[in-house]
Amino acid sequence: MAIELTPTPEAVLVEGAVGCGKTTRLVERAAALLEGGAAPSDLLVLAATPDAARMLAARLEAACGAAVEATCVREVALGLLATEGGRAFSDRAGRLVTPVEMGFIMEDMKTCGLKNRRLKEMLKFFYRSWTELVEDADGNADWLLAGEEADVHGLLKGILDFTGGILEPELSALAVRYLLADGEALAGAQRAHVLVDDYQMLSRASQHVANLLARDSIAVAADPAAVVEVFDSYPYGEGVGEFTQANADCERIVLTESHACGAAAHAASRLREDAAPGAPEITGVGDAPATDSFTARESADPAAEVAAVAEAVEAALGAGCAPEDVYVLTFHPAWMRQVLRALAARDIAAAAPVEGRLSVGDYRDLDRCAPARLLAALDLAADPANALAWRSWCGFGDYLANSAAFADMRAGAAAEGAGLVALLEEASAAAPAEGFPNTGIGRIVDAYRAGRELVASVQGLEGDGLLDALGGGPGPHIGEGGAVGQIVAEAAPGAPGQSVGGVGCQVQGR
């Protein structure tokens, strides 16, 4: 770990288990700072997930009477690397690689010759190392073993530089190095006061970003027993100890009284004892017994269990419980869909979260990957110079995603100092009208020409007009008839404010 945590003039650590009021303390601190003369723009509040940030923003506005920015480190880091200075520093386009695009990057990575299992394990090692900031401020990679390891890492970095994308595990690490290298960018990004909730759920690099952003004070809330990967890759529980070590005069507030039910307080106390032997015991306010807080229902079969869940929801609504206060947590998306159907049969509407990955089809078959092609086409319509989208677009329809031909193009890019889009344009201009049939570069040129024609045909369009043009008409298009509209309907997220990324549903009411 080559980069040490940056200390802050004033540091506060609020530590406690679930339900002990850590977030409430952060909200109270924000209100006190505003009452003491700080402006809302002086404060930045960081949460572990987008949902948590939205909820925290609402609590802050209610308590402070002013809008205080609450967001995630990922959004801050993306904003920094999307600036002109950030793009120049990273040599990237300032955007994350999507799951669909990652499939093409993996095909390009397979040209290294490693077996898939070995390659994936090596990539996990790279990703974790990035999040833990093993490279120094200059990005030196002397932590790699010479030979295979260094070669594969170099290939990955070369592919990312060639396509301009950023992988999530390297995002905060790039932002840290950028802020350390550019004092003007750091000064412009800093806030007087930074408050961080669920600090232990952030990666080490994200924790460093949060600390760098704090000019005068930083307050973090953490539960060392709750290190869970919910949004950041490789959450870093040890960061709580690093925080107190870097900030020698850190004020430490330990909360031991849980406002959750007695059973939850007891469970939290056991978790903390496992994570940190000797930690203070968590007690419940009023010491409510578990029987007053939980009801167990035994069912003979899965169908009866689903029906029992729907019955319990109906009973809660009938007793006057607000729909927005009812959540149904399930262990699998298929089970969630069964619960949704059971609720619908009782005339109870529910908002299901968007699942983590869209069903985009098989990119090897043009007829089966229309959703993925649509996503790439929309990216290109928005930005015809999007190298990562062109890499995807020109890989559809080939079993190996034309990875060998793209490997040759990367070598040419290194020799000529040209980018992917410039090389595609050069190859298209040099090729005859009929292209180069039955060759990798020929397939790429054909795809690029068709994509360029499609992009030209939809310039200036938006909304339904854009979708109609992509879905049919003369020239290249995606799908037939209403196929594109159906794809969009299936891929569209739910209502604003609904949970994203979890497995469960929120009751909306009748």
N, C-alpha and C positions, 0 to 999 in steps of 0.2 A: 504494500500500500504506500505509494510514493507521495501522495498528497495528504497533508495533515489538515484537520478541521480548522477553519478560520474562527478565532475567538471574537466575541462581541462585547462591547463595554458593559452591558447589563444583560444577564441571562437568568431565566427562571425555568425550572423544571417542575411540572405538576405531574406527580406519579400516583397511580391508583388503578384499581381493577374496574371491571365493567360496572356502570351505574354509580360510581363514586362521585361523579360531578366534575370530572376533568374538563369537559367541554364547557360546562357552565362557568368554571373559573376563567377559561380563556375569554368567554363572552364578557364576563365582569371586568376583566383586565382591559379589554377593548373599550368598554364604556368608560372606565376610569381614565384611560389615556385621552379620550375625547373630552371628558370633563376637565382634564388638566390642561387643555389648550391645543392638543394635537388635532389636525384636520383629518377628515376621513381619508383623504388621499395619502396621508402619512402612514396608513396602516395597510398591511397585506396579510390576509389570513389564508393559510394553506391547509387543505384537507387531503385525506388519503385517496378519495375517489370523487368523481364528478357528482354523484348523488349526495355524498356527505357535504361537498362544497355548496350545493344548492340549498340544502337544509340549514347549513351553518349561516349562509348569507341571510336567510329569512330570520333566523334567531338574532343575528347581529342587528338587523334593521329594526326589529321589534324592541330590542333592549337599548339600542343606541339612538334611535330616532334618526338615523342617517344610513345611507347606503355605504357599506364597507366592502371592498373587493374581497371575495372569497373564491378561491380557485384551487387547482392542483399544480404541483411542480411541473408535471408534464406540459401543461398549457403554457406556463411561464417559459420553460426551456424551448418549446417550439417557437414561441414568439421571438425569443432572442435569436435563435438560429435562422429564422425566416427574414431577419433584417438584412440589409445590404452587407453590413459588417459581418454578421453571423454567417451568411452564405459564402463570403470571401474567405473567412477563417476556416470553415469546414469543407469547402469545395463541394458542398451538397446543395440540394434545392430547398432545404428547410422544411421537409415534410416526412412523415413516417411511412414506412413500407406497409402496405395493407396485407392481410392474409393471402389474398389472391396473388398479389405481386411476389410474395415470399415463395410461392410455389415455383415461379420462374427463376428466382435467385437460387433456390435449391437445385434446380436442374443445371444451372451454370456451375454451381459448386461441385456437382458430381463429376465434372470433367477432370477433377483432381485425381480420380481413380480410386479413392478410398471406398470401402464398403459402407453402405448406408448407415449401419449401426455405429461404426467407428466415427464416421463423419458427424453424425448427430451428437455423439458424446463430446467430440472435440468442440463443436459449436457451443454446447452448453458451458464448457469450460471457458471459452472466450467470453461468452455473454456475462457469466458471473464475474469474471475478472474485470470486465469493463465497468460493471456496476460498483465494484469495490475499489476502483481507481488505482489499479496496479501500474498504470502508465503514468509517467510524470507529467508536469504541466506542458511539456513540449510534445507529448504523445509518444515518447520513446518506448519501444516494445522489447526491451532486453529481458523481459520476464518469460519470453518464449524460448523453447528449446530449438537449437539450430536443426535444420533439416525439415522433416515432414510437418512438424507443428508450425514453424515459422512460415513455411511455404503455403500451407492451407490458410493461415491467418492473412497472409499477404494477398492470396486470391480473393478472400472474402472482402477485404478492404478495397481491392481493385474493382470488384464488381459493384460495390456500393458507390465508389467514386465515379464509375462509368455511368451508372444509372441515376445517381443523384439522391437516392433514398437514404433514410436513416432508420436503423433498427431501434426498437424501443429500448433494449438494454444499453445502448450506447448513447441515447439521447442526452440524459443528464450529465454523463461524463463529458460529452462534447461541450455542453453548456458551461460546465465547471472550467474546463480549459480555456474556453473563449473569454469568460469573465476574468480569469487570472491573467490572460494575455493582453486584454484591452481595458485599461483603467478607465477610459472614457465610457465604454459600454457598461462597465460595472457601476460607475457613479450614476449613470442614467437609469439603471435598473433598480438600484437600491431604494428601499423605503426606510423611514426612520424606525418603524416598529414592525416586526414580523411575528406572527403567532402561528404555531403549527400544531394541528390536532393529529393524533395517532402517529406520532413521529416514528415509532418502531415499525410501522408498516411501509415506510419509504425505504428505497435502496440507499446504500451508503452515498452514492453520487447525488441522489435527490436530497438527502440530508445536507450535503455540502452546498448544494444550490441554495437551499433555504437559509443556511447560515451566512453565505456570501451576500444574500439580498438584504440582510439586517444591518443597518448602519449604526443605530443607537441601542436597540434592545431586541432581544428575541425571547419568546416564551414558548415552550413546547410542552405538550401533554402526551404522556406515554404510559403504556402498560406493557412491561417487558414480557409478560406471560401471554400476550396476544400478538405474536409475530405471525401474521397470516398473509399469504400472497393473494391480494385481492385486485390490485391494479398495477403496482410497480413489480417488476421482476426482481426476485431475490431481496425481499425485505430484510433489513439489517438491524436486528435487535440489539447487537453490541454497540450500535450507535448511541444508545442512551448513556452508556458508560463513557464513550468518547466525548460526548457533549459535556459532561461534568468535568472531565479531565482537561479539555481545552479551555473551559471557562472556570478558572480556579475559584472565583468568588460567586459561583452560581448559587442562587437561592433555590433550595429544594423544598417543595411542598408535597408531603405524602398524605394521601387521602385513604382512610381505612374504613369509612362507613358507607356502605352501599345502599342506594335508594331503590335498588331492584328488590325483588322478593327474596325471602330468606333462603330459598333453594338456590337462586342465582348467586347470592352472596357466598353461600357455602361452596358452590362449585368454583367460583372465582378464587376463593381462598386456597382451595386445593391446587388449582393451576399455578398460582403464584408460588406456593410452596415447592412445587416440582421445578419451576423455572428458577426460583431464587430461594433456596432453603434459608430459613430464618427470617423471611420477610414478614412484616406485621400481618396478623390475621385480619381478614375482612369480616366485618359484622354488618348485619342487616338492620336498617332503621325499623324499629318496632318488632324486629325478629319474627316476621310473618312466616308461619310454617309452610312447607311445600304444598300441603293439601289445600291451602287457601289460594294457591297460585296456579297449580297445574291440575289438569284432569286427564287421566289416561283412559282411552277407549280401546277395547279389544274387539277385533273383527275376525270373522271366520274366513274371509277370503278378500282379495284385493278389491273386488267390486263393492263389497259391503263397507270396506274401509273408506273408499272414495265417497260413498253415499253418506257415511258418518261425518266426514269432513264438511260436505255440503250442508248437512243438517245442522252442524254446529255453527256454521256461518249464518245460516238462516235464523237460528235461535238468537245469535248475538245481535243481528240487525233488528229482529223483532223486539228485543229487550231495550232497544234505543241506542245501541252502539253506532257511532258514525261510520259510514262505509270507508272513509279514508283511514280509519284506525284499525281496520281488519286486514291482516296479511296472512296468506297461506303459503307456507314454505314447503317445497317438495324436493325430493332428492334427485330427480331426473326429468328432463324435458318431456318425455313420453308420459310420465306420471302427472306432470303439470297439465298437459292437454286433457287428460281424463278428468281432472278436477275442474277444469274450465268448462267442459261439457256438462258435468254434473251440476255446476252452478247455473249454467245457462238454462238447463231443464227446469230450474226453480225460479227462472226469470231474474237471476242475479247476474249483472254484468261485472266483469273483472278485467283489469288491465294486466296483460302478461308482459314480462320484460322481453326485450329483444335478445335473442340468443347470441352467443359470442361469435358465431361464424355463419355467414349467409351460405345457403346452398347455391353455389355458383356453377356447378356442373363440372364436366371433365374437359380440361383445356386441350386435350389431345384430339377431341372430336368437335369440329365446328358446329355440328347440329346439336350437340349436347352442352355447349358452353355459352349459350346466348347470354345468360346473366353476367358472366365474367366479361364477355366482350362488350356488353352494354356499359359496365362500369368503366372499362378502359376507354370506350368511345366518349363517354361523358367527360372523363378527365382530359381527353384530347380536344374536345370541343371547347372546354374552358381554357386550356393552355396547350396549343399545338406544339410547344417546345418541351413538353413534359417527357423527359427521357425514359423514366420508369414506365410510364403508360405505353410508350412506343415499344419498349422491350417486351411488355406483355402482349401487346397487339400483334407483334411480328412473331410471336411464339405459338399462337393458337393454331391448332390443326396439325401439329407435328408431335410425334410420340415423345421426342426428347426436347420439345420446345425450341428446336433449332439451336440448341446450346453449343454445338461444335462450331457453327458458323459465327455465333456471337463471340466465342472465344477468339476466333481469328480477328474479328472486328476490334475487340479490346486490345489485342496486340498492335493492330494498326493505329488505334487511338493513342496508345503510348508512344508509338514511333512518330506520329504526325502532330501530337498535341491537340487533336481534335476531339470534340464531344460526339456522343452517340447520334444525335439528331443531324449534325453536320455530315457524319459518315453515311447515314442513311440517305441523305439528299445527294451526296456525291455518288453513291453506288447506284441510285435510281437514275441519275443523269447520265452515268456512263454506260448503263445497261441498254441493250437494244430494246425495241418496242415489245418484242416477245419475251424479254427477260432471259433468264438462264434456266430453262426447264430441267426439272429433276435434280437440282442442286440446292444445297442449304442456302447459299446467298441468293439464289433465284427465288426461293420461297419467301425470304425476307423482303426482297425487292417487290415482289408481287403484293405482299401484305402491306408494305409501306405505301405503295401507289394507291391501293384500294382505300387505305385509311386516310390518306391525304385527300382523296376525292370525296370521301364521306365527310370529313371535317369541313372542307370547303362548301359542301352542300348545306350544312346546318349553321353556318356562321350567321350571327344575328338573331337566331331563333332561341326561344326559351319556353318553358312550361310544356303544355300539350303539343304546341307546334314543333318543338324540338323532338319530343318523343315520337310524334307522327312521322317526322322526317327520318328518324333513325329506324323506325319500324317498317318502313315500306317505301314504295315509290321507285322511280328510275335510279339506276346506278347502284352502288354498294349500299347495303342496309343490313340491319340485324333483325332476324325474325320475320314473321309474316302477320299481316292483319293486326289483331290486338295483342300480339305476343309481348311486345315491349311494355304495353300498359299493364299486362298481367305480371310481368317480371317486377315492375316498379311497385305494384300493389303488394306483392309478396315480400319485397325487400324493405319497404318503408318502415321506419320505426313507429312506435306507438305514440300516444298523446304526450305532449310536453309535460315534464315532471315525473313521468313514470320511471320505475326502476329499470336500469339497464345493466345487463351483464350477470345478474343472478339467476337462480332457478326458483321461481315462485310466481305468485300473482297477487295483485292488490285489488280488493273488492271496490267497485265503483258505485254500487247501489242498484236499485231497480229502475 
